[in-house]
Amino acid sequence: MAQLDISSIKKDFPLLSQGGPGKKGVPRLVYLDSAATSQLPLTVINAMEHYYSTTHANVHRGVYTIAEEATRLFEDARLKVGEFINAPNPEREIVFTKNVTESINLVAQSWGRGNLKPADVVLLSEMEHHANIVPWQIMASQIGFEIRYLKITDDGYLILDDLKRQLDGVKLVGITLMSNVLGTINDISEIVAMAHDAGALVLADGAQFVPHLPTDVAQIGCDFLAFTGHKMLGPTGIGILWAPTDILDKMPPFLGGGEMIADVTLEGFRPTEIPWKFEAGTPPIAEAVGLLEAVKYLKNIGMSKIREHEIEMIEYTFDHLKKRFGDDLSIHGPKDAKHRGGVFSFAYKDVHPHDLAQILDSEGICIRAGHHCAKPLMRRLGVTSTARASVYIYNDFNDIVALGDGLGKVKDIFG
């Protein structure tokens, strides 16, 4: 771990410097649930507190000093987030939502309603989060188009052998860049190229990808990228949708009300320009301030270094847990660290994931147990739920050793 000083990084996160909440005798909290939500560094917390203490006002409306400062901070966040993913025109291509789910719903309800017809097809995959399935199912029930699904191999890779045929009639492909269950990192370059040749657009779910790897929308080649602040050291309540200006310009508003209009009469309305026509009402201002600091924090560390650190963590996790538990513990998804992120959905013998998670919690170890908002994938894997540990920049080998020790207690209890 020569690249990152994890002990120093941990000190930046207040929650990680305390023992397990309410757990007497637990020396520290071992947080292994960043795939659900990441912790916040003190700089993010302080930035939001400072905004509320010194600057709190609504944006784009007031001409007094603190309102203009709030607007400057909000729009600076838009610019910096856009630059973070190398958006060609960040001031106009970044739309703030409340989370990645709303970002995908915006595409489904706005672009989808305006462009999809009963004879069309939307192509998804078996590994998608519900956020990239249910919005399309809702639209399909209203419009009548077909939804197809790319299948996956037993070790968690997309099967693309029949992609050309499956793209017949497709108008949009929705695909995750990194599975929140399998950890699979999908190189979607082939999908993008073939989809564009077939006249289809590509929506990439970057919720798990953007916080962990260098992200360049031009290199990815997608037409929509959705991601969220709370998985990249930012606060909850703010999500992001990126799309090029020519696509956003043609899309109708998603929500109606204040802020998103240029004019309103009793007979109708005229929306304002992008991106504000998609940001009805008072936006998440303090959250944007926090997200701005989160982006600065990540850029200061360096996304390439973060990825290198996580590859080391993935390799160590597989090696350590395999040595300790052998075939009693199985981890879903690719085994090659270069093809996956630091997400480990696993099973220990026949112990129920919720029992496993509760025992680990008694040791101050936080993991997730359940279907992870991916029930179709659970059925494909032949399970109802899994336990899931996930790592980020503040995790080190000691956290994996602690996980192993906690699983040792599970072994002692269940045999």
N, C-alpha and C positions, 0 to 999 in steps of 0.2 A: 504494500500500500504506500508506495513512495510518492504517488501523485498528490494525494490529499491528506491533510492533517486532520483526521477524524476527531481526535480528542479536542482540538480547538473548535472545529465546526460544531460539535455537540454543545459547547458552551454558549453558542449563539441561540440555542433553542431552550427557552425557560422550562418547558414541560419535561424535557429530557434530563434535567439536572436534579429532579426530585425522585423520591422513591415511588413505588407503586401507590396510587391513591387509595388510602384506607387499608393498605396491606402492611400490617405490623411485621417488622423483620425483613421486609423486602428492600434490599439496598438501593435499587434503582429501577426505573421503568425501562423495559426493553420494548421499543415500539417497532412492530413489524406489520404495520397495516397501512403503509403509505399508498398502496394501490387504491385504497378507499378514500383516504384524505391524508395529505402530508401535514407535518407540523409547521409552525410559523416561526421564523427567526425573529429575534427581538427588533431588528430594524423594521420589519413589516408592522409589528405591533405598535412600535413607537411612531411610525409614520401615520398610521391611522388615528392614534390618540392625538398626535400633534394637529392633524387636520381638524378633528372634532373640537379641539381646544382653541384653535386659532383662526380657522378658515371656514368653518362649516356654513355653507350657503348653497342655494340651488344654482345649477349651471345653465349657461346659454341665455339667461333671462335678465339678471340684474346688471346694472351698470356701476354699482358701488364696488369698492375696492375688493372686499373679501369674496364677492360673487365672481368677479373677474379672475381672482386668484384660483378659486375653486374650478372655474372653467379651464384655466390654463393647466392645472394639475390633471384634470380629467382628460383633456385632449393630448397632453404630454404622455399620459399612460397609453392612449391609443397608438400614438406614434412609436413609442418604445416597444410595445407588444408587437406591432407590425414589423419593426426592424428585427426583432428577435426571431421571427420566422422568415425573414428576408422577403417580405411583401413588397412588390414593385411600387405600390402607391399606398403606403400605410395609412395616411390621413383619411382616405376614402374607402379603403377595402376592409377595415377592421370594424366589425359590428359587435357591440357589447350586449350580451344576454345575461341570464342569471346562472346558467350552467351549460354544459355540453348538450344535455338533453333538450333544452330549449333551442339551442343552435340548430340541432337536427330537425326539430319540429318546425322551426322557421323555414328551413329549406323545403320540407315536405308540404307545408301549408301554403307557402308563397310560390316557390318555383314549381313544386309538384302540382298544385291545383291549376296553375296557369299553363302547364306544358304536357301533363300526362293525360292520355286518352284511354278508353276501355281496351283498345287493341295493343297497348304498350306493355312493356315489361320492366320491372325493377329487379336488379340482380344483387343479392346480398350473400352472406356466407353463414355457415353453421356456427361460427365462433363469435358472432356479433353479440354485443351487449343489447339488452332490451331496448335501450335508447335508439339503436339503429335498426330495430325491427318493428316495434309497435307503432311508431309514427307512420311507417309505410303501410302497415296493416290497416290502420285507421283510414288512410287515404284510399287504399285498395277497396275497402268496404263501401266507400262513397263513390268512387269513380269506376271501379270494376276492372282495373288492370291486373296483370299476373305478377306474382312475386316468385322468383327462382332463387335457389340457394347453392352456392359453391360448397362442395363437400370437403371434408378434411381427412387426412390420413390418421392412423391410430396414434402416431407420435406428434400430431398437432400441426401439420403443414397443409396449406391449401392445395387442393387437387385442381390443376389447371390444364390437364390433358385435353379436355373437351371445351375449352374456353370459347373458341370461335363459334361453335354451335350454340352454346349457352348465351352468347351475346346477341343472337338473332332476335331482333325486335326490341332490344333493351334500349331504354332512354336514359337510365341512370344506374350506376353501380355504386353501392354503399359498402365500404370495406374498412375494417379496423386496421390501423397501422401496427398496433400491438395488442394482443389478446389480454384481457384483464384476468383470465383464468389460466391459460396455457403459457402465457409469456411470449408466445410466438411473435416475432417481428416479421411482418409481411413486406417483402420487397414488391411493391405494387407496380413497378415500372412496366412489366409485361401487360398487366391488366389495364393500365392507363393507355398504353399505346394501342392495344387492340380495341379498347372501348372507344377511344377517339376515332379510330378507323371505322368503327361501326356506327358513328354518329351519336355516341352516348357520352354523358358527363360522368365524372367520378367524384363522389363525396368520401373523404377520408376522415374517419374518427380518430383523432389524435390525442384522446384523453390520457392514454397511458404512454404515448410516444413522446410528445412534445416536452414533458418535464424531464426526460431522461436522455435524449439524444439530440445532437445538432439537427435543427429542422430548417429546411429550405423549400418553400412551396414551389419555387421554380424547378428545383431538382426533382421533387416528388411528382410534379406534373398534374396534380389533382385540380379540380374546378371548385371544390369547397373543402375547407379544413375546419373541423370543429374541435375545440379543446376547452379546458376549464381551469380557473385560477387555483382552486383549492387542492389540486394534485401537484402543483408546482410552487409550493411554499407560500402561496397567496391565501387570501381569505375565501370563505364560502360566499356564495351569492353573486359571483361574477363568472360568466363564461364568454367565449369568443367564437365568432364565426368569421372566417376569411373567405372571400371570393373576389375575383377580378371585377373591376368597375363595369365592364360591358355586360356581365351577368347580373350584378346587383341593380344596375340601372333599369333593366327590363323587368325585374321582379316587383310585384305589388307589395304594399305594406303587409306586415304580419299582424300587428296589433294597431288599433286606432285610438286616438285620444290627443292629449297635449303633446307638444314637442315635435311630433312627426309630421306636422302640417306646414304648408306654405300659406294656405288660405282656407277658410271655411265659410260657407254660406248656408242658409237654410235648405238649399237644394243639393248641396254636395260639398266636396272638399278637394283640395289639390295638395298632394304630399310634398314635403320638402325634399331636398337632395340627399343622396347617400353620403354617409351611412346613417344619418339621423332619422331618415324615414322609417327605419326599422327599430328605433329606440323610443317607443311611446312612453310618455310619462316621465317622472323623475328617475333617472338612471342610478345605478349603484356607484355613487361618487366616492365614498370612503373606501369601498372595495377596490375601485380602480386605483386609488392612491396606494393601497396595500399591494395590489398586483404590480404596480410600477416598481416598488421596492423589491418585490420578489424577483422580477426580471433582472434588476440590477444585481441582486445577490447571486443569481445563477450565472449571469454573464461574467461577474467578477471571478467566480471559481473556474468557469470554462466548461461548456457542455461536452467537449471531447474528453476532458479529464473526468467528468462525472460518468461518462459512458465507460471509460477504462476502469474506473473504480468498481462499477457495477459488474463488469465482466469478471473481475477478480472475485467479487462477492458471490457471483453465480457459481464459478468453478469451485470455490471453497465450500459453498453450501452443499453441492452435490457430493463432493469428496468426503466432507466431514460426516454428513448424515448417512451416507452409504457405508462408511467404515463402522459407524456405531450401531446401525439398525439393519443393514443388509436388505434382504428382500421383504422384511416386515414392513418397510416404509416405501411407498411408491410415489413418485412425483410425475404429474401429467405434463405433457408438452415436450418440445425438443430438448435434447440433452446437450447440444452444442451451444455454448455460451454466446457465441457470435450470432446466433439465430434467435436469441430470446432475451427478454428483459428479466429483471430481478423479481419475478412473480412466481411463487411456488405453491401450486395447488396440490395437496398431497393427502394420502390416506395412510394411517398406521393400523395394520391388521384390519379388524372389523370394528374398531372403536368409532363410535359416532363422532362426526366432526364437532358437534356442540359440546359433547363431554370432554373431548380433547381440548377445545378452546377454554373451557371453564377451568380445567386443571392447570393449563398454562397461565391463565389469569391469576390463579392463586400464587403463582411464582413471579407475578409482575410482568408477564410477557403478553403482549397484545397481538393477537392474530385475528383473522376473520374466519367465520364458519357459516356456510350456507350455500345458496345457489349462485351468488355473486351477480344477480341480475342477468343470468345467462342460462335460463332453463332449457332452451333447445340444445345448447351445448352439453349440459348435464346429461340429457337423455342420450346424446350421441356417445358420451363417455360411459354410459351405463351406470350412472350413479344419481342419487338425488341431491347430494351436496358434497362439498369438499372442505377441508381446512385449507386456509391460504395464508402464507407468510409472504411479505413483500418488503424489499429493502430500498433505501434511498441514500442520499449523501451523508446522513448522520449515522448510518449503521456501519459496524465493523465486524471483524471476525469474532470478537467477544460476544456479540449479540447472537451469532449463529451457535456458538458454544452454549450460550444460555438456552437457546431454543432446544439444542440437543439434550441439555440437562433436564429441561422441562419435559421433553418427550421421554426421558428416562424415568421420570416420575409416573408418567402415563403407563409405561411398561411395568413398573412396580405394582400399580393398582390393577391393571387389566391382564397382566401376564403376557 
